[in-house]
Amino acid sequence: MSTTLTEKVDRLFRTYPSPRGREYTYREVASAISQQDSVTFSPAYLWQLRTGVKDNPTMRHLQALARFFDVSPAYFFDEELTEFPDVEVRLLAASRRETLRRMAVTLLGLSDESLNAVLTLACRMRQLEALPSPD
């Protein structure tokens, strides 16, 4: 199954909520990218990418979008990163973050009991940091 650019951009917005626990607005993303990367990105252009009106962004736009959502630019080109359910996509996309990658590798092979203990701890830490539930 081939995933379109539109579906990939939409999935980023749906999968990675803002610190307030809601979906980012186009204005928030465009403003942050323009300030952080000096790449001109308008809210209207983001909407066009997400809805399929535009489907041929520059590499600089894709790289800036990847940096903002903290995913690898490969997310836009590697089908394996988009064929999995959302939870797995988040893990694969987050693999550019060294600590998350090391944590995932460390958890491999642990018993269900140990994994549940780590999960309980991580959920509690999310509560303490006032982050929304990942469910």
Backbone as a chain_set.jsonl record, in Angstrom:
{"seq": "MSTTLTEKVDRLFRTYPSPRGREYTYREVASAISQQDSVTFSPAYLWQLRTGVKDNPTMRHLQALARFFDVSPAYFFDEELTEFPDVEVRLLAASRRETLRRMAVTLLGLSDESLNAVLTLACRMRQLEALPSPD", "coords": {"N": [[0.844, -1.18, 0.0], [0.708, 2.084, -0.964], [1.54, 5.145, 0.481], [0.419, 8.422, 0.344], [1.9, 11.724, 0.036], [0.186, 13.61, 1.118], [-1.288, 12.05, 2.969], [0.778, 11.365, 4.692], [1.608, 13.861, 5.73], [-0.77, 14.636, 6.957], [-0.954, 12.617, 8.87], [1.2, 13.288, 10.538], [0.28, 15.679, 11.733], [-1.951, 14.643, 13.094], [-0.819, 12.73, 14.775], [1.203, 13.844, 16.348], [0.649, 15.783, 18.871], [0.286, 19.224, 19.991], [2.065, 20.877, 22.711], [-0.043, 21.596, 24.311], [-1.783, 19.542, 24.116], [-3.49, 19.298, 21.977], [-4.235, 19.271, 18.446], [-1.771, 20.784, 16.392], [-2.082, 24.065, 14.997], [-2.198, 25.302, 11.618], [-1.056, 27.791, 11.445], [0.547, 27.902, 13.782], [2.492, 25.928, 13.239], [3.596, 26.848, 10.799], [4.625, 29.354, 11.605], [6.51, 28.598, 13.579], [8.285, 27.037, 12.06], [9.174, 28.908, 10.175], [10.532, 30.709, 11.826], [12.421, 29.062, 13.102], [13.822, 27.67, 11.061], [14.253, 29.44, 9.002], [12.85, 29.078, 6.689], [10.474, 29.82, 4.332], [7.196, 29.374, 5.076], [3.882, 29.172, 4.733], [0.712, 29.274, 6.489], [-1.373, 28.62, 4.739], [-0.044, 27.177, 2.74], [0.761, 24.915, 4.152], [-1.758, 23.832, 4.708], [-2.5, 23.247, 2.085], [-0.637, 21.248, 1.431], [-1.402, 19.294, 3.266], [-3.997, 18.69, 2.491], [-3.77, 17.892, -0.111], [-3.895, 19.633, -2.228], [-1.53, 20.804, -3.028], [1.339, 18.946, -3.93], [4.048, 18.662, -4.259], [6.413, 19.519, -2.643], [9.414, 21.403, -1.856], [12.667, 20.024, -1.091], [13.764, 21.37, 1.069], [11.462, 22.295, 2.373], [10.296, 19.864, 3.176], [12.32, 18.887, 4.864], [12.299, 20.859, 6.857], [9.716, 20.543, 7.865], [9.946, 17.939, 8.833], [11.877, 18.354, 10.845], [10.421, 20.035, 12.563], [8.332, 18.325, 13.487], [9.895, 16.464, 14.607], [10.783, 14.107, 13.301], [12.444, 11.761, 11.179], [13.666, 12.905, 8.025], [13.427, 10.873, 6.214], [10.98, 9.763, 6.657], [9.156, 10.799, 4.825], [9.794, 9.487, 2.515], [10.317, 6.769, 2.869], [8.497, 3.937, 2.69], [8.102, 1.998, 4.682], [7.982, 3.382, 7.05], [5.445, 4.352, 7.135], [3.562, 2.373, 6.881], [2.693, 1.112, 9.136], [0.583, 0.756, 12.099], [-0.448, 3.729, 13.915], [0.873, 3.936, 16.495], [3.196, 2.427, 16.188], [4.335, 3.819, 14.079], [4.919, 6.239, 15.306], [6.964, 5.401, 17.033], [8.926, 4.475, 15.204], [9.328, 6.813, 13.703], [10.257, 8.466, 15.676], [12.741, 7.518, 16.018], [14.945, 9.018, 15.356], [15.641, 10.348, 17.568], [18.02, 9.884, 19.824], [17.899, 8.949, 22.556], [15.317, 7.809, 22.757], [15.528, 5.819, 20.833], [17.557, 4.209, 21.957], [16.253, 3.456, 24.28], [14.077, 1.936, 23.273], [15.456, -0.231, 22.102], [16.64, -1.283, 24.379], [14.422, -2.222, 25.753], [13.594, -4.401, 24.306], [13.025, -7.852, 24.459], [12.477, -7.972, 27.173], [10.394, -9.271, 29.822], [6.759, -9.533, 29.841], [5.789, -8.637, 32.26], [7.846, -6.955, 33.202], [7.828, -5.066, 31.113], [5.281, -3.966, 31.462], [5.653, -2.715, 33.92], [7.498, -0.708, 33.231], [5.923, 0.689, 31.422], [3.854, 1.608, 33.104], [5.328, 3.341, 34.726], [6.199, 5.211, 32.78], [3.728, 6.265, 31.952], [2.93, 7.517, 34.307], [4.921, 9.456, 34.518], [4.271, 11.006, 32.289], [1.882, 12.093, 33.203], [2.838, 13.665, 35.331], [4.254, 15.55, 33.887], [2.247, 16.831, 32.686], [1.297, 15.931, 30.205], [-0.74, 14.747, 27.486], [-2.601, 11.645, 27.5], [-1.254, 8.888, 25.707], [-3.033, 7.244, 24.426]], "CA": [[0.0, 0.0, 0.0], [1.497, 3.304, -1.066], [0.985, 6.254, 1.239], [0.692, 9.683, -0.338], [2.454, 12.809, 0.831], [-0.946, 14.18, 1.85], [-1.566, 11.171, 4.112], [1.907, 11.454, 5.619], [1.532, 15.157, 6.416], [-1.94, 14.559, 7.832], [-0.619, 11.745, 10.009], [2.053, 14.049, 11.458], [-0.578, 16.578, 12.506], [-2.825, 13.855, 13.975], [-0.051, 11.888, 15.692], [2.051, 14.631, 17.242], [-0.1, 16.949, 19.365], [1.031, 20.346, 20.563], [2.228, 20.73, 24.16], [-1.344, 21.8, 24.957], [-2.555, 18.32, 23.974], [-4.395, 19.37, 20.839], [-3.539, 19.321, 17.171], [-1.182, 22.073, 16.023], [-2.737, 24.802, 13.919], [-1.29, 25.578, 10.505], [-0.349, 29.031, 11.794], [1.591, 27.571, 14.764], [3.565, 25.179, 12.566], [4.253, 27.742, 9.832], [5.388, 30.361, 12.344], [7.665, 27.958, 14.215], [9.239, 26.64, 11.019], [9.758, 30.118, 9.597], [11.474, 31.264, 12.802], [13.471, 28.089, 13.423], [14.604, 27.226, 9.908], [14.327, 30.48, 7.979], [12.202, 28.566, 5.491], [9.163, 30.443, 4.23], [6.124, 28.384, 5.139], [2.648, 29.856, 5.118], [-0.347, 28.367, 6.941], [-2.125, 28.16, 3.566], [0.749, 26.148, 2.059], [0.642, 23.695, 4.959], [-3.09, 23.299, 4.445], [-2.477, 22.681, 0.741], [0.097, 19.975, 1.501], [-2.176, 18.329, 4.051], [-5.235, 18.332, 1.797], [-3.475, 17.376, -1.435], [-3.949, 20.67, -3.25], [-0.133, 20.822, -3.472], [1.928, 17.646, -3.606], [5.436, 18.608, -4.704], [7.192, 20.512, -1.893], [10.866, 21.334, -2.008], [13.358, 19.246, -0.061], [13.896, 22.244, 2.251], [10.18, 22.289, 3.085], [10.14, 18.553, 3.835], [13.27, 18.818, 5.974], [11.815, 21.74, 7.927], [8.544, 19.891, 8.446], [10.463, 16.8, 9.606], [12.492, 18.888, 12.065], [9.387, 20.535, 13.47], [7.638, 17.2, 14.109], [10.937, 15.612, 15.178], [10.868, 12.823, 12.615], [13.486, 11.714, 10.164], [13.175, 13.25, 6.686], [13.122, 9.622, 5.518], [9.548, 9.495, 6.848], [8.421, 11.18, 3.623], [10.221, 8.694, 1.374], [10.427, 5.349, 3.21], [7.16, 3.387, 2.903], [8.023, 1.23, 5.923], [7.663, 4.277, 8.159], [4.044, 4.756, 7.104], [2.675, 1.226, 6.709], [2.353, 0.56, 10.43], [-0.381, 1.531, 12.89], [0.105, 4.982, 14.429], [1.798, 3.791, 17.621], [4.479, 1.977, 15.654], [4.887, 4.913, 13.276], [5.514, 7.196, 16.237], [8.232, 4.85, 17.505], [9.885, 4.501, 14.102], [9.636, 8.198, 13.374], [11.014, 9.036, 16.789], [14.043, 6.876, 16.098], [16.062, 9.952, 15.217], [15.991, 10.783, 18.917], [18.926, 8.856, 20.341], [17.442, 8.368, 23.82], [14.174, 6.944, 22.48], [16.019, 4.646, 20.109], [18.252, 3.355, 22.933], [15.249, 2.907, 25.185], [13.347, 0.892, 22.557], [16.339, -1.391, 21.97], [16.826, -1.824, 25.724], [13.193, -2.908, 26.169], [13.423, -5.652, 23.562], [13.362, -9.07, 25.182], [12.002, -7.983, 28.553], [9.132, -9.974, 30.047], [5.562, -8.682, 29.865], [5.707, -8.03, 33.598], [8.79, -5.833, 33.223], [7.348, -4.057, 30.176], [4.149, -3.285, 32.098], [6.198, -1.839, 34.962], [8.07, 0.456, 32.538], [4.79, 1.422, 30.868], [3.209, 2.294, 34.227], [6.213, 4.446, 35.092], [6.153, 6.215, 31.714], [2.415, 6.931, 32.019], [2.945, 8.4, 35.477], [5.787, 10.58, 34.179], [3.491, 11.865, 31.394], [0.946, 12.834, 34.054], [3.597, 14.666, 36.06], [4.648, 16.594, 32.937], [0.992, 17.351, 32.136], [1.15, 15.54, 28.798], [-1.95, 13.943, 27.275], [-2.435, 10.198, 27.402], [-0.954, 8.508, 24.316], [-4.093, 6.384, 23.877]], "C": [[0.888, 1.241, 0.0], [0.783, 4.432, -0.327], [1.385, 7.551, 0.563], [1.316, 10.688, 0.62], [1.357, 13.426, 1.697], [-1.243, 13.356, 3.102], [-0.454, 11.254, 5.152], [1.882, 12.768, 6.408], [0.357, 15.146, 7.395], [-1.638, 13.722, 9.069], [0.285, 12.466, 11.009], [1.201, 14.963, 12.342], [-1.427, 15.795, 13.509], [-2.046, 13.12, 15.064], [0.742, 12.676, 16.72], [1.321, 15.876, 17.719], [0.83, 18.037, 19.896], [1.207, 20.111, 22.056], [0.919, 20.932, 24.927], [-2.253, 20.59, 24.818], [-3.576, 18.338, 22.856], [-3.566, 19.414, 19.561], [-2.973, 20.721, 16.939], [-2.047, 22.749, 14.961], [-1.707, 25.016, 12.817], [-0.448, 26.814, 10.816], [0.792, 28.738, 12.776], [2.774, 26.89, 14.093], [4.326, 26.091, 11.608], [5.128, 28.776, 10.531], [6.651, 29.766, 12.948], [8.721, 27.575, 13.18], [9.932, 27.868, 10.439], [10.796, 30.739, 10.528], [12.676, 30.355, 13.009], [14.38, 27.807, 12.242], [14.82, 28.278, 8.836], [13.825, 29.968, 6.634], [10.822, 29.196, 5.45], [8.099, 29.36, 4.119], [4.874, 29.119, 5.569], [1.637, 28.836, 5.638], [-1.136, 27.8, 5.754], [-1.371, 27.052, 2.829], [0.704, 24.826, 2.836], [-0.715, 23.027, 4.734], [-3.121, 22.622, 3.078], [-1.74, 21.34, 0.706], [-0.737, 18.903, 2.2], [-3.438, 17.859, 3.324], [-5.012, 17.842, 0.368], [-3.59, 18.386, -2.557], [-2.559, 20.854, -3.865], [0.48, 19.486, -3.065], [3.382, 17.515, -4.046], [6.274, 19.663, -3.978], [8.681, 20.363, -2.175], [11.446, 20.465, -0.889], [13.506, 20.075, 1.213], [12.607, 22.284, 3.056], [9.982, 20.965, 3.825], [11.085, 18.421, 5.029], [12.812, 19.678, 7.145], [10.605, 21.13, 8.625], [8.975, 18.698, 9.315], [11.101, 17.281, 10.906], [11.433, 19.348, 13.053], [8.707, 19.384, 14.213], [8.606, 16.17, 14.694], [10.898, 14.192, 14.62], [12.021, 12.897, 11.627], [12.908, 12.167, 8.826], [12.834, 12.004, 5.86], [11.65, 9.235, 5.65], [8.756, 9.783, 5.573], [8.73, 10.291, 2.421], [10.21, 7.185, 1.62], [9.045, 4.798, 3.553], [7.033, 2.629, 4.223], [7.646, 2.107, 7.108], [6.196, 4.678, 8.176], [3.08, 3.595, 6.946], [2.182, 0.654, 8.03], [1.268, 1.373, 11.119], [0.316, 2.717, 13.548], [1.117, 4.823, 15.554], [3.169, 3.367, 17.116], [5.128, 3.06, 14.797], [5.555, 5.92, 14.188], [6.868, 6.693, 16.717], [9.287, 4.901, 16.413], [10.288, 5.925, 13.753], [10.482, 8.852, 14.452], [12.431, 8.489, 16.848], [15.209, 7.819, 15.85], [16.47, 10.522, 16.566], [16.765, 9.646, 19.587], [18.403, 8.184, 21.61], [16.26, 7.431, 23.598], [14.607, 5.67, 21.766], [16.703, 3.675, 21.069], [17.261, 2.705, 23.884], [14.491, 1.752, 24.525], [14.193, -0.383, 22.44], [16.532, -2.071, 23.329], [15.614, -2.636, 26.171], [12.973, -4.234, 25.452], [13.857, -6.844, 24.411], [12.914, -9.11, 26.628], [10.673, -8.719, 28.651], [7.963, -8.999, 30.017], [5.43, -7.966, 31.204], [6.63, -6.806, 33.686], [8.34, -4.706, 32.296], [6.176, -3.276, 30.766], [4.621, -2.336, 33.191], [6.768, -0.566, 34.331], [6.943, 1.322, 31.972], [4.068, 2.221, 31.954], [4.025, 3.51, 34.645], [6.152, 5.575, 34.049], [4.821, 6.967, 31.719], [2.358, 7.901, 33.187], [3.801, 9.639, 35.187], [5.069, 11.541, 33.229], [2.501, 12.698, 32.19], [1.671, 13.969, 34.777], [4.029, 15.827, 35.154], [3.446, 17.202, 32.228], [0.859, 17.102, 30.64], [-0.104, 14.696, 28.647], [-1.617, 12.457, 27.212], [-2.165, 9.821, 25.958], [-2.029, 7.647, 23.674], [-4.998, 7.133, 22.97]], "O": [[1.727, 1.409, 0.885], [-0.419, 4.641, -0.491], [2.556, 7.756, 0.244], [1.269, 10.528, 1.84], [1.579, 13.726, 2.87], [-1.43, 13.918, 4.181], [-0.717, 11.218, 6.354], [2.112, 12.773, 7.618], [0.487, 15.6, 8.532], [-2.023, 14.083, 10.182], [0.142, 12.266, 12.216], [1.388, 15.009, 13.558], [-1.603, 16.232, 14.647], [-2.566, 12.911, 16.16], [0.93, 12.216, 17.846], [1.363, 16.912, 17.056], [1.996, 17.793, 20.204], [0.558, 19.227, 22.616], [0.792, 20.487, 26.068], [-3.37, 20.592, 25.336], [-4.444, 17.467, 22.799], [-2.346, 19.573, 19.601], [-3.62, 21.72, 17.254], [-2.665, 22.081, 14.131], [-0.501, 24.923, 13.049], [0.737, 26.866, 10.484], [1.889, 29.272, 12.618], [3.926, 27.238, 14.352], [5.557, 26.104, 11.604], [6.248, 29.041, 10.094], [7.731, 30.348, 12.847], [9.916, 27.768, 13.406], [11.146, 27.86, 10.236], [11.824, 31.237, 10.069], [13.812, 30.822, 13.083], [15.596, 27.714, 12.411], [15.512, 28.018, 7.852], [14.312, 30.372, 5.578], [10.076, 29.116, 6.425], [8.104, 28.546, 3.196], [4.824, 29.643, 6.682], [1.696, 27.662, 5.271], [-1.522, 26.631, 5.767], [-1.982, 26.098, 2.348], [0.62, 23.752, 2.24], [-0.802, 21.808, 4.588], [-3.701, 21.546, 2.928], [-2.174, 20.407, 0.03], [-0.769, 17.749, 1.772], [-3.888, 16.733, 3.535], [-5.96, 17.423, -0.296], [-3.402, 18.037, -3.722], [-2.428, 21.038, -5.075], [0.183, 18.957, -1.994], [3.896, 16.406, -4.192], [6.788, 20.589, -4.605], [9.14, 19.332, -2.667], [10.792, 20.21, 0.122], [13.387, 19.542, 2.316], [12.645, 22.303, 4.287], [9.546, 20.956, 4.976], [10.699, 17.907, 6.079], [12.926, 19.266, 8.3], [10.492, 21.199, 9.849], [8.431, 18.483, 10.398], [10.888, 16.679, 11.958], [11.538, 19.08, 14.25], [8.524, 19.454, 15.428], [8.187, 15.134, 15.21], [10.97, 13.212, 15.361], [12.502, 13.979, 11.292], [11.761, 11.842, 8.519], [12.043, 12.077, 4.919], [11.135, 8.463, 4.84], [7.788, 9.084, 5.275], [8.016, 10.332, 1.42], [10.106, 6.407, 0.671], [8.479, 5.148, 4.588], [5.958, 2.621, 4.824], [7.052, 1.622, 8.072], [5.743, 5.289, 9.144], [1.871, 3.82, 6.882], [1.318, -0.223, 8.026], [1.047, 2.535, 10.779], [1.535, 2.707, 13.717], [2.131, 5.52, 15.562], [4.188, 3.89, 17.565], [6.351, 3.196, 14.797], [6.642, 6.409, 13.881], [7.822, 7.468, 16.8], [10.418, 5.321, 16.66], [11.466, 6.204, 13.532], [11.327, 9.698, 14.16], [13.24, 8.956, 17.651], [16.356, 7.455, 16.11], [17.539, 11.12, 16.688], [16.212, 8.585, 19.874], [18.463, 6.96, 21.721], [16.21, 6.357, 24.198], [14.114, 4.581, 22.061], [16.467, 2.469, 21.011], [17.414, 1.54, 24.249], [14.285, 0.709, 25.146], [13.691, -1.486, 22.658], [16.58, -3.298, 23.409], [15.76, -3.627, 26.887], [12.243, -5.094, 25.945], [14.933, -6.832, 25.008], [12.96, -10.167, 27.257], [9.917, -8.784, 27.682], [8.149, -7.789, 30.15], [5.003, -6.813, 31.258], [6.232, -5.753, 34.185], [8.452, -3.531, 32.643], [6.088, -2.061, 30.589], [4.046, -1.262, 33.367], [6.544, 0.532, 34.841], [7.007, 2.55, 32.039], [3.714, 3.38, 31.741], [3.472, 4.582, 34.89], [6.065, 6.75, 34.404], [4.796, 8.18, 31.511], [1.796, 8.99, 33.065], [3.434, 10.748, 35.574], [5.232, 12.755, 33.343], [2.298, 13.875, 31.894], [1.179, 15.096, 34.828], [4.153, 16.961, 35.617], [3.596, 17.987, 31.291], [0.368, 17.955, 29.9], [-0.493, 13.999, 29.583], [-0.488, 12.071, 26.906], [-2.788, 10.383, 25.057], [-1.941, 7.348, 22.483], [-5.941, 6.557, 22.426]]}, "num_chains": 1, "name": "protein.A"}
